[in-house]
Amino acid sequence: MQIQISTSAKAYIEKKLAFYAKKGRMPRIVVAERSCSGAVFRLHFEPAREGDISLIAGGIDILASQELLDDFGGFELDLEQFFFASRLKIVPLRQSYSCNCTEKCVKSQNYVLNR
């Protein structure tokens, strides 16, 4: 199974779908950031694109690209408490710790040396 969803995450997404589905938008998992700490994901509501893969979790269609599935193997969605609000937690089945560290580290090192 490429995607798993908790009952609380399902309810959270269904509330958002009630609004976005009227505008022809579907939930899509996207990479928000890649770093040495691992990739971070978000759920955006967008129109379907050519080549999208539809993952069905709890009766909800969630879109993803084939590249994303190849890199991370799938996802687990859950709800977590973040201070006083709930937010969707998206965890890949296979994490990737790749990033462009060489460029980041060189910029950071130059900053320290030039101070």
N, C-alpha and C positions, 0 to 999 in steps of 0.2 A: 504494500500500500504506500503510495507516494505522499499522502496527506492524512493527517489525523487531526480531529478537532474536539475540544472539550465542549460540554453542554453550555458552559458560561460564555465561551468564545463564540459558539454558534448563535446564541441569543444576542450577543453584542453586534455581530455582523448582520444578523437579520434586521435589527433596528435601523442600521445604516442603509441596508438594501431597500427598505421600505421607501426611503427618500431617493436614492440614486438610481434604482431600477426604472423609475418613471422617466429618467433622463437618458435611458439607454446605456447606463454604465454598470459595469460588473466589477467585482473585487479582483484585484490583480496583486500578486506578490512581486515586489521589486526589491533590488538591493539598494539600500540607502547609503551604505558605506562599506568599504573593505579596508581592513587594517590588520596589524600584527595580532590584535586581540580577537580577530575573527570578523566575519561579515555581519552586518546589521540589516534587518529587513523591515519593510513597511508594507501596509496594505493600502493601495490606491484604488479608487473607483474610476474606471476609464472604459471607453468603448472597446469592444473586442477588436483585435488586429489579426491580419492574415498570419497564419503560422502559430497562433496561440495554442497552448495545450490546456484543455479543460480538466481540472481536477475536481472531483465531486467529494465533498466532505459533509456529512450530516444533511444531505439533500441540497447543499449549496454549491453552485458552480464557482470555482475560484480559478482564475487564469494565471498562467505562468509561461515563461518561454522555455523551449526545449533546452537551451543553453543553461538556464538556471537549474533545471532538473538534473542535467548531466553533471553540473558542478557540485550540487548539494544533495542529490538523491531524493529529495522530498522534504516535507515540513511537518512540524507539530505546532498547532495553534492553541493557545490558552489565554486566559485573562489573568492579569496580575494587578495588584494594587500599587499605584505609584503616587506616593504622598496621599492626597485626598481624592484621587481619581482612579478609575480603572483604565487600563490600556491593554491592547492586544500584544501578546508576546508570541513572536514567530521564531521558532528554533529549527535550524536545519537538521536533517538526519545525519549529514556529513558536513562538518564545519571546514572552512578553508581559511587558512591564516596567511594568505598571500596578499601582498600590497606593494606599493611602489616605495619601499622603505629607503632605498638608496637615495632617491631624490629628497625625501623628507629628512633623512638623517644628515645629508650634506647641508641642506638649508639650515637645520638646527645647529649643526656644528659651526657653520660660518657665522651665524648669529652670536654664538657664545664667544668665538674668537675675536669678533669685531667689537665687542662691548668694551 
